[in-house]
Amino acid sequence: MRPWLCVGLGCMAVRAALAAEVEHPRLFVTPERVKRIRTQAQVKGSHHQLALAELKARVDEPDDASAYGASGGYVPGYRAVEAAFLSAIADNEADRKRCADASYAALDGWTKTGSATLGKSIEGRCLALAYDWAYPAWSDDGRAAMRKRVDAVLRSLGSISHGNLGGNRTSNFVGVIRGAELLLQLSNGEDVKAERVRFLIGELKRYFDRAFGDLGACQEGPGYTEYPGRFAFGAALAARECGDPTLYDAAAKHAFWKMLMYTRTVSDKVNLSLMWGVSGGADYTEGWASQLLLLCPAEQLPYYLWWYDRNMGRLTPKNMAHRFYGDRHGTVWSLLFYPADVTSQDPTGLFPRAVMDSRGYIFFPNHWKESSAILVSLAAQVRKDQKGWNQPEQLAINLIADGNRFIVGPVKETKPEVYSSLLVDGKYTYKDSTESLGKASRLPPKPKARA
């Protein structure tokens, strides 16, 4: 734990000395991973060569709108992270300094970061990664300026008070705000045994334990699992690399990777998700699927990799938006964690035709070969969390086929006509209440009759 007890100018001197003792990069960018990225980037047509080329093209394009599809907002933060990553993996001093300077310039020009909750959390997460990865190539003055910003953002994140941070810790606010602060604390050199870090780990462990079913489904929906994922899962992986596997172990108890395999497919231009909770169903680009490459059990990784390549990676349509998670700096996770030494394997015929999450969501894909897949879901709504978005979902049904959405969910609307529900004896089963819960049961398959 850091000895912060000091007064006056002596406190500033102690903090500066301690900051100077922290070795950067501290998170994710290890010599072994850098070597692997460089080696694989030389292999023609490889995941790393294609993904790295797209990331470099964005950073080298000075116009934000052309590079990232938008300007302002959070884009400077995303640019800062990607440029810092290129600095950390550069094989020569000129590129290392050039990319670090680009990262600093993006952060320095990023003065409007949004709300005091979500906006500050995004600033904290982007700052954590950019600060850690570009720090070695910054000037002493640049380091000092960004240390002040880190301290200011940590104070802001630590002072946030919001109702969704309480209760049973099932709101995505917990994953976003607590995850951002934990990432920044660790990036700043804080020890995993420090009191504040222990508190953050405890809060995020409650989030992982209570918000998700055994496959990773939550009542807020897939978008509100993936969106906080880049904060909470990033924090879990970072804490593990700093010596505490508590959050990694808590996240690994849920088969999030399998849920993606059963609920996502691609169209010609975007990836599509079955809809539940209040989530939309297309174009998730947070980098979460790449983080899950580290959470998938080794014996299941070939099957997940088969799905990943065709939905997020090198085998997706070349004109698909956000290929390799090109938005929101998601590409860095695919470069860091993609297992080039694993041979993918088609799960069709090996995985069951349907799975059920313990929260009562049932998913049916017909195959995992290409975008012509048919995906169906049926919901029972077997439990309700008091914190977090919610929709009534008794017998709610969704359908995607051949890259098109045919039956959808209500997202955040509440008009009866926006709900899709299975009819029983010709009767509509939707009830305008999230308090009415259903039941879901598994029946063992019947053995095939002998001819």
RALINGI-V219474 format. One record per backbone hydrogen bond with DSSP energy under -1.0 kcal/mol. NH is the residue of the N-H (numbers start at 0). CO is the residue of the C=O. Records with the same first field share a line. If there is no record, write none. Layout:
BEGIN
NH: CO + CO
END
This chain:
BEGIN
3: 1
9: 6
12: 8
13: 9
14: 10
15: 11
16: 12
17: 13
18: 14
19: 15
20: 16
28: 26
29: 27
33: 29
34: 30
35: 31
36: 32
37: 33
38: 34
39: 35
40: 36
41: 38
42: 39
45: 42
49: 45
50: 46
51: 47
52: 48
53: 49
54: 50
55: 51
56: 52
57: 53
58: 54
59: 55
66: 62
67: 63
68: 64
74: 71
77: 73
78: 74
79: 75
80: 76
81: 77
82: 78
83: 79
84: 80
85: 81
86: 82
87: 83
88: 84
95: 91
96: 92
97: 93
98: 94
99: 95
100: 96
101: 97
102: 98
103: 99
104: 100
105: 101
106: 102
107: 103
108: 104
109: 106
110: 108
119: 114
120: 116
121: 117
122: 118
123: 119
124: 120
125: 121
126: 122
127: 123
128: 124
129: 125
130: 126
131: 127
132: 128
133: 129
134: 130
136: 133
137: 134
142: 138
143: 139
144: 140
145: 141
146: 142
147: 143
148: 144
149: 145
150: 146
151: 147
152: 148
153: 149
154: 150
155: 151
156: 152
157: 153
164: 161
165: 162
168: 165
173: 170
175: 171
176: 172
177: 173
179: 175
180: 176
181: 177
182: 178
183: 179
184: 180
185: 181
186: 182
187: 183
188: 185
189: 184
193: 190
197: 193
198: 194
199: 195
200: 196
201: 197
202: 198
203: 199
204: 200
205: 201
206: 202
207: 203
208: 204
209: 205
210: 206
212: 216
215: 212
220: 217
224: 221
225: 221
226: 222
229: 225
230: 227
231: 227
232: 228
234: 230
235: 231
236: 232
237: 233
238: 234
239: 235
240: 236
241: 237
242: 239
243: 238
248: 244
249: 245
250: 246
251: 247
253: 250
254: 213
255: 253
258: 254
259: 255
260: 256
261: 257
263: 259
264: 271
266: 269
271: 264
272: 280
273: 262
277: 219
278: 275
282: 270
290: 286
291: 287
292: 289
293: 290
295: 291
299: 296
300: 296
303: 299
304: 300
305: 301
306: 302
307: 303
308: 304
309: 305
310: 306
311: 307
312: 307
314: 308
315: 312
319: 316
320: 268
322: 319
323: 311
324: 321
329: 326
334: 330
335: 331
336: 332
337: 333
339: 337
341: 338
344: 301
349: 346
350: 346
354: 362
356: 360
359: 356
361: 377
362: 354
363: 375
365: 373
372: 369
374: 399
375: 363
376: 397
377: 361
378: 395
379: 359
381: 358
394: 378
395: 392
396: 419
397: 376
398: 406
399: 374
400: 403
403: 400
405: 398
406: 398
412: 409
417: 414
418: 415
421: 394
423: 426
426: 423
432: 430
437: 380
END
